[in-house]
C-alpha cells in the first residue's frame, strides 16, 4: 500500500491559490480576504467591492 502525505497536497494547493488581502482605495483601511488563482491572474488583482465605511462601491487592490 502506498501512503499519500496530506502536507504535500496542501502545499501544492496554497502555491496555486494563495490567500490575498484586498485593501480599499478610498483610504478607509477596510479589507477583504480572498484567494486568487496565480496562473490566471499573475498580476495584482483589482476588484470593485462595497466599502461599508464610505457606503459605496470602490476599487479594492491586492496588497502584498
Biopython code that builds the backbone (N, CA, C, O; Angstrom):
import numpy as np
from Bio.PDB.StructureBuilder import StructureBuilder

atoms = [
    (1, "UNK", "N", (0.837, -1.190, 0.000)),
    (1, "UNK", "CA", (0.000, 0.000, 0.000)),
    (1, "UNK", "C", (0.877, 1.247, 0.000)),
    (1, "UNK", "O", (1.913, 1.307, 0.663)),
    (2, "UNK", "N", (0.439, 2.212, -0.746)),
    (2, "UNK", "CA", (1.168, 3.473, -0.831)),
    (2, "UNK", "C", (0.437, 4.517, 0.005)),
    (2, "UNK", "O", (-0.784, 4.646, -0.079)),
    (3, "UNK", "N", (1.183, 5.255, 0.805)),
    (3, "UNK", "CA", (0.568, 6.304, 1.613)),
    (3, "UNK", "C", (0.788, 7.652, 0.952)),
    (3, "UNK", "O", (1.854, 7.915, 0.395)),
    (4, "UNK", "N", (-0.217, 8.496, 1.018)),
    (4, "UNK", "CA", (-0.136, 9.834, 0.441)),
    (4, "UNK", "C", (-0.070, 10.836, 1.580)),
    (4, "UNK", "O", (-0.887, 10.810, 2.500)),
    (5, "UNK", "N", (0.893, 11.697, 1.506)),
    (5, "UNK", "CA", (1.068, 12.704, 2.544)),
    (5, "UNK", "C", (0.037, 13.820, 2.358)),
    (5, "UNK", "O", (-0.140, 14.335, 1.254)),
    (6, "UNK", "N", (-0.628, 14.181, 3.431)),
    (6, "UNK", "CA", (-1.605, 15.265, 3.399)),
    (6, "UNK", "C", (-0.900, 16.602, 3.159)),
    (6, "UNK", "O", (-1.442, 17.486, 2.495)),
    (7, "UNK", "N", (0.288, 16.741, 3.693)),
    (7, "UNK", "CA", (1.002, 18.009, 3.620)),
    (7, "UNK", "C", (1.420, 18.366, 2.196)),
    (7, "UNK", "O", (1.400, 19.541, 1.831)),
    (8, "UNK", "N", (1.795, 17.386, 1.393)),
    (8, "UNK", "CA", (2.239, 17.693, 0.034)),
    (8, "UNK", "C", (1.094, 18.224, -0.821)),
    (8, "UNK", "O", (1.314, 19.112, -1.645)),
    (9, "UNK", "N", (-0.128, 17.705, -0.650)),
    (9, "UNK", "CA", (-1.256, 18.205, -1.437)),
    (9, "UNK", "C", (-1.694, 19.574, -0.936)),
    (9, "UNK", "O", (-2.134, 20.400, -1.737)),
    (10, "UNK", "N", (-1.590, 19.839, 0.350)),
    (10, "UNK", "CA", (-1.965, 21.147, 0.882)),
    (10, "UNK", "C", (-0.974, 22.216, 0.423)),
    (10, "UNK", "O", (-1.381, 23.339, 0.125)),
    (11, "UNK", "N", (0.279, 21.898, 0.362)),
    (11, "UNK", "CA", (1.277, 22.873, -0.077)),
    (11, "UNK", "C", (1.090, 23.192, -1.553)),
    (11, "UNK", "O", (1.264, 24.341, -1.959)),
    (12, "UNK", "N", (0.739, 22.199, -2.361)),
    (12, "UNK", "CA", (0.526, 22.438, -3.788)),
    (12, "UNK", "C", (-0.685, 23.341, -3.992)),
    (12, "UNK", "O", (-0.672, 24.194, -4.880)),
    (13, "UNK", "N", (-1.712, 23.171, -3.202)),
    (13, "UNK", "CA", (-2.907, 23.998, -3.327)),
    (13, "UNK", "C", (-2.595, 25.453, -2.978)),
    (13, "UNK", "O", (-3.060, 26.365, -3.663)),
    (14, "UNK", "N", (-1.829, 25.675, -1.941)),
    (14, "UNK", "CA", (-1.521, 27.038, -1.500)),
    (14, "UNK", "C", (-0.606, 27.770, -2.472)),
    (14, "UNK", "O", (-0.626, 28.999, -2.528)),
    (15, "UNK", "N", (0.192, 27.037, -3.233)),
    (15, "UNK", "CA", (1.077, 27.690, -4.195)),
    (15, "UNK", "C", (0.292, 28.231, -5.386)),
    (15, "UNK", "O", (0.626, 29.294, -5.911)),
    (16, "UNK", "N", (-0.743, 27.518, -5.817)),
    (16, "UNK", "CA", (-1.525, 27.935, -6.978)),
    (16, "UNK", "C", (-2.573, 28.976, -6.581)),
    (16, "UNK", "O", (-2.794, 29.937, -7.318)),
    (17, "UNK", "N", (-3.216, 28.799, -5.433)),
    (17, "UNK", "CA", (-4.270, 29.711, -4.994)),
    (17, "UNK", "C", (-3.926, 30.305, -3.628)),
    (17, "UNK", "O", (-4.455, 29.850, -2.614)),
    (18, "UNK", "N", (-3.057, 31.305, -3.582)),
    (18, "UNK", "CA", (-2.688, 31.903, -2.290)),
    (18, "UNK", "C", (-3.795, 32.798, -1.740)),
    (18, "UNK", "O", (-4.636, 33.306, -2.482)),
    (19, "UNK", "N", (-3.772, 32.975, -0.430)),
    (19, "UNK", "CA", (-4.706, 33.890, 0.229)),
    (19, "UNK", "C", (-4.154, 35.302, 0.055)),
    (19, "UNK", "O", (-2.983, 35.559, 0.336)),
    (20, "UNK", "N", (-5.008, 36.214, -0.413)),
    (20, "UNK", "CA", (-4.583, 37.603, -0.606)),
    (20, "UNK", "C", (-5.497, 38.535, 0.174)),
    (20, "UNK", "O", (-6.626, 38.180, 0.510)),
    (21, "UNK", "N", (-5.000, 39.720, 0.456)),
    (21, "UNK", "CA", (-5.768, 40.739, 1.158)),
    (21, "UNK", "C", (-6.059, 41.862, 0.179)),
    (21, "UNK", "O", (-5.146, 42.375, -0.468)),
    (22, "UNK", "N", (-7.336, 42.254, 0.062)),
    (22, "UNK", "CA", (-7.745, 43.358, -0.803)),
    (22, "UNK", "C", (-8.019, 44.570, 0.071)),
    (22, "UNK", "O", (-8.875, 44.507, 0.953)),
    (23, "UNK", "N", (-7.304, 45.685, -0.154)),
    (23, "UNK", "CA", (-7.462, 46.899, 0.643)),
    (23, "UNK", "C", (-8.172, 47.967, -0.171)),
    (23, "UNK", "O", (-7.914, 48.119, -1.365)),
    (24, "UNK", "N", (-9.069, 48.707, 0.476)),
    (24, "UNK", "CA", (-9.852, 49.750, -0.175)),
    (24, "UNK", "C", (-8.960, 50.893, -0.655)),
    (24, "UNK", "O", (-8.036, 51.310, 0.044)),
    (25, "UNK", "N", (-9.253, 51.396, -1.868)),
    (25, "UNK", "CA", (-8.505, 52.541, -2.394)),
    (25, "UNK", "C", (-9.086, 53.857, -1.888)),
    (25, "UNK", "O", (-8.540, 54.923, -2.172)),
    (26, "UNK", "N", (-10.199, 53.791, -1.134)),
    (26, "UNK", "CA", (-10.805, 55.005, -0.583)),
    (26, "UNK", "C", (-10.040, 55.514, 0.641)),
    (26, "UNK", "O", (-10.318, 56.607, 1.137)),
    (27, "UNK", "N", (-9.080, 54.726, 1.127)),
    (27, "UNK", "CA", (-8.281, 55.164, 2.263)),
    (27, "UNK", "C", (-8.910, 54.909, 3.611)),
    (27, "UNK", "O", (-8.476, 55.482, 4.610)),
    (28, "UNK", "N", (-9.933, 54.055, 3.666)),
    (28, "UNK", "CA", (-10.605, 53.771, 4.929)),
    (28, "UNK", "C", (-9.912, 52.678, 5.732)),
    (28, "UNK", "O", (-10.130, 52.559, 6.937)),
    (29, "UNK", "N", (-9.075, 51.875, 5.066)),
    (29, "UNK", "CA", (-8.409, 50.775, 5.753)),
    (29, "UNK", "C", (-9.223, 49.508, 5.775)),
    (29, "UNK", "O", (-8.783, 48.511, 6.348)),
    (30, "UNK", "N", (-10.405, 49.508, 5.167)),
    (30, "UNK", "CA", (-11.254, 48.321, 5.132)),
    (30, "UNK", "C", (-10.644, 47.298, 4.172)),
    (30, "UNK", "O", (-10.155, 47.661, 3.102)),
    (31, "UNK", "N", (-10.676, 46.013, 4.558)),
    (31, "UNK", "CA", (-10.078, 44.967, 3.741)),
    (31, "UNK", "C", (-11.030, 43.792, 3.548)),
    (31, "UNK", "O", (-11.908, 43.544, 4.375)),
    (32, "UNK", "N", (-10.845, 43.084, 2.456)),
    (32, "UNK", "CA", (-11.469, 41.790, 2.195)),
    (32, "UNK", "C", (-10.347, 40.781, 2.081)),
    (32, "UNK", "O", (-9.245, 41.129, 1.658)),
    (33, "UNK", "N", (-10.609, 39.527, 2.453)),
    (33, "UNK", "CA", (-9.637, 38.451, 2.311)),
    (33, "UNK", "C", (-10.227, 37.421, 1.373)),
    (33, "UNK", "O", (-11.376, 37.013, 1.544)),
    (34, "UNK", "N", (-9.448, 36.987, 0.369)),
    (34, "UNK", "CA", (-9.921, 36.027, -0.613)),
    (34, "UNK", "C", (-8.746, 35.224, -1.138)),
    (34, "UNK", "O", (-7.606, 35.439, -0.727)),
    (35, "UNK", "N", (-9.022, 34.300, -2.046)),
    (35, "UNK", "CA", (-7.982, 33.525, -2.728)),
    (35, "UNK", "C", (-7.989, 33.904, -4.193)),
    (35, "UNK", "O", (-9.020, 34.317, -4.725)),
    (36, "UNK", "N", (-6.844, 33.767, -4.854)),
    (36, "UNK", "CA", (-6.799, 34.009, -6.287)),
    (36, "UNK", "C", (-5.990, 32.910, -6.953)),
    (36, "UNK", "O", (-5.114, 32.302, -6.338)),
    (37, "UNK", "N", (-6.296, 32.666, -8.216)),
    (37, "UNK", "CA", (-5.557, 31.691, -8.991)),
    (37, "UNK", "C", (-4.360, 32.401, -9.606)),
    (37, "UNK", "O", (-4.522, 33.260, -10.472)),
    (38, "UNK", "N", (-3.181, 32.052, -9.170)),
    (38, "UNK", "CA", (-1.962, 32.723, -9.622)),
    (38, "UNK", "C", (-1.682, 32.459, -11.102)),
    (38, "UNK", "O", (-1.046, 33.281, -11.761)),
    (39, "UNK", "N", (-2.144, 31.331, -11.634)),
    (39, "UNK", "CA", (-1.930, 31.026, -13.056)),
    (39, "UNK", "C", (-2.782, 31.917, -13.950)),
    (39, "UNK", "O", (-2.314, 32.354, -15.001)),
    (40, "UNK", "N", (-4.018, 32.193, -13.559)),
    (40, "UNK", "CA", (-4.908, 33.032, -14.366)),
    (40, "UNK", "C", (-4.667, 34.523, -14.143)),
    (40, "UNK", "O", (-4.829, 35.313, -15.073)),
    (41, "UNK", "N", (-4.285, 34.920, -12.937)),
    (41, "UNK", "CA", (-4.083, 36.328, -12.581)),
    (41, "UNK", "C", (-2.716, 36.522, -11.938)),
    (41, "UNK", "O", (-2.626, 36.663, -10.718)),
    (42, "UNK", "N", (-1.648, 36.532, -12.735)),
    (42, "UNK", "CA", (-0.316, 36.685, -12.126)),
    (42, "UNK", "C", (-0.045, 38.100, -11.605)),
    (42, "UNK", "O", (0.778, 38.280, -10.707)),
    (43, "UNK", "N", (-0.734, 39.110, -12.164)),
    (43, "UNK", "CA", (-0.533, 40.489, -11.714)),
    (43, "UNK", "C", (-1.402, 40.764, -10.490)),
    (43, "UNK", "O", (-2.190, 39.921, -10.062)),
    (44, "UNK", "N", (-1.237, 41.963, -9.941)),
    (44, "UNK", "CA", (-2.061, 42.338, -8.786)),
    (44, "UNK", "C", (-3.517, 42.451, -9.185)),
    (44, "UNK", "O", (-3.839, 42.968, -10.255)),
    (45, "UNK", "N", (-4.388, 41.971, -8.332)),
    (45, "UNK", "CA", (-5.814, 41.916, -8.599)),
    (45, "UNK", "C", (-6.486, 43.208, -8.135)),
    (45, "UNK", "O", (-6.154, 43.739, -7.075)),
    (46, "UNK", "N", (-7.432, 43.714, -8.932)),
    (46, "UNK", "CA", (-8.249, 44.862, -8.554)),
    (46, "UNK", "C", (-9.706, 44.493, -8.761)),
    (46, "UNK", "O", (-10.106, 44.136, -9.869)),
    (47, "UNK", "N", (-10.503, 44.575, -7.704)),
    (47, "UNK", "CA", (-11.930, 44.263, -7.767)),
    (47, "UNK", "C", (-12.738, 45.434, -7.239)),
    (47, "UNK", "O", (-12.289, 46.150, -6.344)),
    (48, "UNK", "N", (-13.924, 45.630, -7.789)),
    (48, "UNK", "CA", (-14.830, 46.674, -7.322)),
    (48, "UNK", "C", (-15.783, 46.033, -6.319)),
    (48, "UNK", "O", (-16.601, 45.187, -6.681)),
    (49, "UNK", "N", (-15.672, 46.442, -5.052)),
    (49, "UNK", "CA", (-16.479, 45.854, -3.984)),
    (49, "UNK", "C", (-17.033, 46.964, -3.088)),
    (49, "UNK", "O", (-16.634, 48.124, -3.191)),
    (50, "UNK", "N", (-17.953, 46.583, -2.214)),
    (50, "UNK", "CA", (-18.618, 47.536, -1.327)),
    (50, "UNK", "C", (-17.743, 47.845, -0.117)),
    (50, "UNK", "O", (-17.247, 46.937, 0.550)),
    (51, "UNK", "N", (-17.560, 49.129, 0.158)),
    (51, "UNK", "CA", (-16.843, 49.590, 1.351)),
    (51, "UNK", "C", (-17.882, 50.169, 2.313)),
    (51, "UNK", "O", (-18.412, 51.250, 2.056)),
    (52, "UNK", "N", (-18.185, 49.474, 3.416)),
    (52, "UNK", "CA", (-19.224, 49.945, 4.340)),
    (52, "UNK", "C", (-18.860, 51.234, 5.078)),
    (52, "UNK", "O", (-19.755, 51.935, 5.551)),
    (53, "UNK", "N", (-17.591, 51.559, 5.188)),
    (53, "UNK", "CA", (-17.181, 52.787, 5.863)),
    (53, "UNK", "C", (-17.587, 54.001, 5.029)),
    (53, "UNK", "O", (-18.094, 54.988, 5.562)),
    (54, "UNK", "N", (-17.360, 53.921, 3.710)),
    (54, "UNK", "CA", (-17.716, 55.005, 2.801)),
    (54, "UNK", "C", (-19.196, 54.915, 2.415)),
    (54, "UNK", "O", (-19.848, 55.934, 2.190)),
    (55, "UNK", "N", (-19.718, 53.690, 2.341)),
    (55, "UNK", "CA", (-21.120, 53.482, 1.983)),
    (55, "UNK", "C", (-21.364, 53.378, 0.483)),
    (55, "UNK", "O", (-22.477, 53.620, 0.016)),
    (56, "UNK", "N", (-20.328, 53.018, -0.274)),
    (56, "UNK", "CA", (-20.485, 52.848, -1.722)),
    (56, "UNK", "C", (-19.443, 51.859, -2.240)),
    (56, "UNK", "O", (-18.558, 51.427, -1.501)),
    (57, "UNK", "N", (-19.560, 51.510, -3.513)),
    (57, "UNK", "CA", (-18.611, 50.596, -4.138)),
    (57, "UNK", "C", (-17.356, 51.365, -4.564)),
    (57, "UNK", "O", (-17.442, 52.435, -5.166)),
    (58, "UNK", "N", (-16.201, 50.802, -4.242)),
    (58, "UNK", "CA", (-14.912, 51.387, -4.626)),
    (58, "UNK", "C", (-13.993, 50.256, -5.093)),
    (58, "UNK", "O", (-14.299, 49.079, -4.909)),
    (59, "UNK", "N", (-12.868, 50.627, -5.695)),
    (59, "UNK", "CA", (-11.883, 49.639, -6.114)),
    (59, "UNK", "C", (-11.100, 49.148, -4.906)),
    (59, "UNK", "O", (-10.712, 49.926, -4.035)),
    (60, "UNK", "N", (-10.878, 47.838, -4.875)),
    (60, "UNK", "CA", (-10.050, 47.214, -3.851)),
    (60, "UNK", "C", (-8.865, 46.596, -4.557)),
    (60, "UNK", "O", (-9.044, 45.851, -5.520)),
    (61, "UNK", "N", (-7.637, 46.891, -4.096)),
    (61, "UNK", "CA", (-6.425, 46.382, -4.718)),
    (61, "UNK", "C", (-5.762, 45.333, -3.858)),
    (61, "UNK", "O", (-5.833, 45.359, -2.630)),
    (62, "UNK", "N", (-5.117, 44.411, -4.543)),
    (62, "UNK", "CA", (-4.371, 43.367, -3.831)),
    (62, "UNK", "C", (-3.179, 43.983, -3.113)),
    (62, "UNK", "O", (-2.433, 44.791, -3.666)),
    (63, "UNK", "N", (-3.033, 43.574, -1.877)),
    (63, "UNK", "CA", (-1.925, 44.042, -1.036)),
    (63, "UNK", "C", (-0.956, 42.896, -0.849)),
    (63, "UNK", "O", (-1.373, 41.758, -0.631)),
    (64, "UNK", "N", (0.329, 43.180, -0.931)),
    (64, "UNK", "CA", (1.329, 42.104, -0.732)),
    (64, "UNK", "C", (2.094, 42.327, 0.527)),
    (64, "UNK", "O", (2.973, 41.534, 0.863)),
]
sb = StructureBuilder()
sb.init_structure("model")
sb.init_model(0)
sb.init_chain("A")
sb.init_seg("    ")
for serial, (resi, resn, name, xyz) in enumerate(atoms, 1):
    if name == "N":
        sb.init_residue(resn, " ", resi, " ")
    sb.init_atom(name, np.array(xyz, "f"), 0.0, 1.0, " ", f" {name:<3s}", serial, name[0])
structure = sb.get_structure()
